[in-house]
Amino acid sequence: MSTVKLTVNGKAVSADVEDRTLLVHLLRDHLGLTGTHVGCDTSQCGACIVHIDGRAVKSCTTLVGQANGANVTTIEGISKGDTLHPMQAAFRDNHGLQCGYCTPGMIMSAIDIVQRHPGGLDEETVRQELEGNICRCTGYHNIVKSVLDAAGRMKVAAAAE
Amino acid sequence: MSVEGIGARVVRKEDKRFITGKGKYTDDVRLHGMTYASFVRSPHAHAKIKSIDVAAAMKMPGVVDVLTGQQLVDDKIGNLICGWMIHSKDGSPMKMGAWPAMAPETVRFVGNAVAVVIAETRNQARDAAEAVEVVYEELPAAADIRSAIASGAPQLHPEAPGNVIYDWSIGDEAATGDAFKAAANVVSMDITNNRLVPNAMEPRAAVAEYDTAEEHFTLYTTSQNPHVARLVLSAFYNVAAENKLRVIAPDVGGGFGSKIFIYPEEMVALWASKRTGRPVKWTSDRTEAFLTDAHGRDHLTKAEMAFDKDNKIIGLRVKTHANLGAYMSLFSSSVPTYLYATLLSGQYNIPNIYAEVISVYTNTTPVDAYRGAGRPEASFVMERMMETAARQLKVDPAELRRKNFITSFPHQTPVIMAYDAGDFNASLDAALKAIDYAGFPARKEKAKKEGKLRGIGFSCYIEACGIAPSKAVGSLGAGVGLWESCEVRVNPVGTIEILTGSHSHGQGHETTFAQVVADRLGIPIGQVSIVHGDTDKVQFGMGTYGSRSGAVGMSAIVKAMEKVEAKAKKIVAHQLEASENDIVIENGEFKVTGTDKAIALPMVALAAYTAHNLPDGMEPGLKETAFYDPTNFTFPAGAYVCEVDVDPGTGKTDIVNFVAADDFGRLINPMIVEGQVHGGIAQGIGQAMLEGAVYDKSGQLLTASFMDYAMPRADDLPSFKVSHTMTLCPSNPLGIKGCGEAGAIGSTPAVINAITDAIGNNKLEMPASPDRVWHAIHQQQAAE
């Protein structure tokens, strides 16, 4: 058992948990943030992706101790009040989701992809970058459209700031 | 078409919760005092249980109880069943072996549950499960069809000698034999349809709670059909009376058929919640999903096609062995029979067809419906045969198909299905244009100069869905009817709730069902709520699978709306002193045609519920129910073309273009229809090039994680070119054929046809991995 202290979606959090507790279970079970999902047991599917200190990380393969002192952002933390993050809006506008289960991880991953490619993205790059996110419903066609659309919106938003 | 009505590309209402992480999936459910279940599963494919010792597990921290199969028997809990009776050629009924939810004596597949630990936390349950001591006496296993039917094979069930479940046939054997005798040419193939694991991204889960005061159960479950779950759990598994069991299927993360069935785990969770007096949650991990979710496909087929001298098909003969796994799952018997062999006419005018299907037990995970359920297997046989025939007869593959197309409707096939309406030439024309077929030879030359082998492959598929006319399926052995229900509630100030027996697990019903209503009344979809997935709210329904929610679910909405509109018109006619026949509905108002006398829907509703001024004898309220029973299957059809480049050095295949030209009849929301086609094509390409569940000879599943089973990822797939032609379905009010499975049905043969075209070797097994393709290229070169 250990006490971990971290920031989740801007709020300070402290929890006493077994050392073997995965970050995804801390988020889902202890903090009630059930937007981050578990889809596999070999770290392939990406449904569990969150941001730790600004980078996309698979929370199913992260022990809570590894996130001690870190800034964690989940899907619940990326919109500003009622205003959706451009990536969220792009997924909705482009029908980039069907059952929604892979979607939080897909969105968190995609935000990271856009942030790491300030020079822009093309279809081939998006498809390669999404290798760590599995979707069974959409065939990825509209997910790719969503990410490319969002990249444009995020560039515009950044330029406006 | 109104802005948010039929045919509009309306953005989905349900997306809001999914994109913000506020979806409510079964594993998100948290109940006070909830415990966690972890199953103890057999590591052997076939074994007798000599003993189960739970003493050590019971002493471990947090353990509430450890339960075994014998206790299920003692509590008189029923076995799992197959609900579709199939008879063999000799008239005998299918041989259904007993399937207890937890095995008391014999385990028959790796993953077969033998005990369950209930504990305070997930980790405590898993730790204690490892401490349950089971002593097995291993038995020889039959891990595939050929081993199971070989003489001397280990017998899985006493009811099924030789492991044969049934030996069924359809069509005219003698007439077909005569056609073959008269044939100018015969094309013959051995075809394997590889076993697949559905792998919806949300693993299965169940949360069960028993209220001791009310003697009432609540079950949250990842189900495509909560009412069917309640029916089966009460009437067959004997866990609770129907009126003492509420089943809720909340947000469900994909199903593809695998979440139709009522599995051991939810049954045990329900039973355990009463035994322990605590709520019980079970969530599958991904390996458990590989081992226990119903698998799909797994056929071995010998097919022969007889042609006359003009290259017209005069006969088709098919013999298929279908692997149903260790136990018969709920719909399993019907998938390789009535959902497969009845599609063996394809898009073609074939006068004589005879098919035999022998379904077999093996020591593997039970097999049942998976996206397409029988129709992908049929299309694969037909479209590989047609392409192979074209190559053998030295005819263009598109032209050979055209020559044999059915062009007159309705068309009665020799295998039960009567196709109602279609235009196969229109789809093929659209596909040929979209792929630029005329330009293919030049593209092939260019690819050759770049060191690539380019190929093109066709698939002209037809399928039967919108399942199904109840009387027809009943006569074919189904234990259920396949109608759908809708209750329309117009609330006192005019908002509308549609209570549907359909269930949405990705299909967007909260939007599309609202579009149907919005279209009729001229109101925004925001005024229409869709209620589904809870047996306490919706009285009964048959759920979502078999591409039925449009054709059947929406038809029930139309029928109920007609009743609501008729009553509303009577009220308005009475209040405006007009004739009912002169009332029209426009922009949310009931209007006397040709005048500006109108009453808005909210006021009509208020009138119905205040009942101050209704026609004599009319009951208050504005709420109507309809049960819609389809009169026929529906028949989506289309033409798919796949163009590939194969790298001869590595065997790797790139799909350079994929074109789908479908006829789904009426489209309610083209954006959602396209999404269904994209997802289906991805699964079909997955089968062709990546996926395959592999067992070793001892029955160990070697592909039991995403590390070993190749799921299609974004960089395995291209973007798709999807287009539609439309012949309305004549048998339902909206003219809908359905679109949920077509992508997975039509795509697989197009891909294999393209790769075999590229490499010049027609012998290629699925998945067509780079390794297999490379060897096929080199075998071909060696043969030349």
Chai-1 contact restraints between the chains, C-beta under 6 A:
chainA,res_idxA,chainB,res_idxB,connection_type,confidence,min_distance_angstrom,max_distance_angstrom,comment,restraint_id
A,T34,B,D28,contact,1.0,0.0,6.0,A-B,restraint_1
A,G35,B,G21,contact,1.0,0.0,6.0,A-B,restraint_2
A,G39,B,M201,contact,1.0,0.0,6.0,A-B,restraint_3
A,C40,B,R286,contact,1.0,0.0,6.0,A-B,restraint_4
A,C40,B,F706,contact,1.0,0.0,6.0,A-B,restraint_5
A,D41,B,D285,contact,1.0,0.0,6.0,A-B,restraint_6
A,D41,B,R286,contact,1.0,0.0,6.0,A-B,restraint_7
A,D41,B,T287,contact,1.0,0.0,6.0,A-B,restraint_8
A,T42,B,S705,contact,1.0,0.0,6.0,A-B,restraint_9
A,T42,B,F706,contact,1.0,0.0,6.0,A-B,restraint_10
A,T42,B,M707,contact,1.0,0.0,6.0,A-B,restraint_11
A,Q44,B,F706,contact,1.0,0.0,6.0,A-B,restraint_12
A,I75,B,G21,contact,1.0,0.0,6.0,A-B,restraint_13
A,E76,B,G21,contact,1.0,0.0,6.0,A-B,restraint_14
A,Q88,B,I19,contact,1.0,0.0,6.0,A-B,restraint_15
A,F91,B,I19,contact,1.0,0.0,6.0,A-B,restraint_16
A,R92,B,V11,contact,1.0,0.0,6.0,A-B,restraint_17
A,R92,B,D15,contact,1.0,0.0,6.0,A-B,restraint_18
A,R92,B,I19,contact,1.0,0.0,6.0,A-B,restraint_19
A,H95,B,M671,contact,1.0,0.0,6.0,A-B,restraint_20
A,H95,B,G675,contact,1.0,0.0,6.0,A-B,restraint_21
A,L97,B,F18,contact,1.0,0.0,6.0,A-B,restraint_22
A,Q98,B,G506,contact,1.0,0.0,6.0,A-B,restraint_23
A,Q98,B,G675,contact,1.0,0.0,6.0,A-B,restraint_24
A,C99,B,G253,contact,1.0,0.0,6.0,A-B,restraint_25
A,C99,B,G254,contact,1.0,0.0,6.0,A-B,restraint_26
A,C99,B,H505,contact,1.0,0.0,6.0,A-B,restraint_27
A,C99,B,G506,contact,1.0,0.0,6.0,A-B,restraint_28
A,G100,B,F18,contact,1.0,0.0,6.0,A-B,restraint_29
A,G100,B,G23,contact,1.0,0.0,6.0,A-B,restraint_30
A,Y101,B,M201,contact,1.0,0.0,6.0,A-B,restraint_31
A,Y101,B,E202,contact,1.0,0.0,6.0,A-B,restraint_32
A,Y101,B,G253,contact,1.0,0.0,6.0,A-B,restraint_33
A,C102,B,M201,contact,1.0,0.0,6.0,A-B,restraint_34
A,T103,B,F18,contact,1.0,0.0,6.0,A-B,restraint_35
A,P104,B,G21,contact,1.0,0.0,6.0,A-B,restraint_36
A,R127,B,A714,contact,1.0,0.0,6.0,A-B,restraint_37
A,R127,B,D715,contact,1.0,0.0,6.0,A-B,restraint_38
A,Q128,B,D715,contact,1.0,0.0,6.0,A-B,restraint_39
A,L130,B,A714,contact,1.0,0.0,6.0,A-B,restraint_40
A,E131,B,R713,contact,1.0,0.0,6.0,A-B,restraint_41
A,E131,B,D715,contact,1.0,0.0,6.0,A-B,restraint_42
A,I134,B,M711,contact,1.0,0.0,6.0,A-B,restraint_43
A,R136,B,A200,contact,1.0,0.0,6.0,A-B,restraint_44
A,R136,B,M201,contact,1.0,0.0,6.0,A-B,restraint_45
A,R136,B,G254,contact,1.0,0.0,6.0,A-B,restraint_46
A,C137,B,G254,contact,1.0,0.0,6.0,A-B,restraint_47
A,C137,B,G506,contact,1.0,0.0,6.0,A-B,restraint_48
A,C137,B,G679,contact,1.0,0.0,6.0,A-B,restraint_49
A,T138,B,H678,contact,1.0,0.0,6.0,A-B,restraint_50
A,T138,B,G679,contact,1.0,0.0,6.0,A-B,restraint_51
A,G139,B,H678,contact,1.0,0.0,6.0,A-B,restraint_52
A,G139,B,G679,contact,1.0,0.0,6.0,A-B,restraint_53
A,G139,B,I681,contact,1.0,0.0,6.0,A-B,restraint_54
A,G139,B,A682,contact,1.0,0.0,6.0,A-B,restraint_55
A,Y140,B,A714,contact,1.0,0.0,6.0,A-B,restraint_56
A,Y140,B,L717,contact,1.0,0.0,6.0,A-B,restraint_57
A,H141,B,H678,contact,1.0,0.0,6.0,A-B,restraint_58
A,H141,B,S719,contact,1.0,0.0,6.0,A-B,restraint_59
A,H141,B,F720,contact,1.0,0.0,6.0,A-B,restraint_60
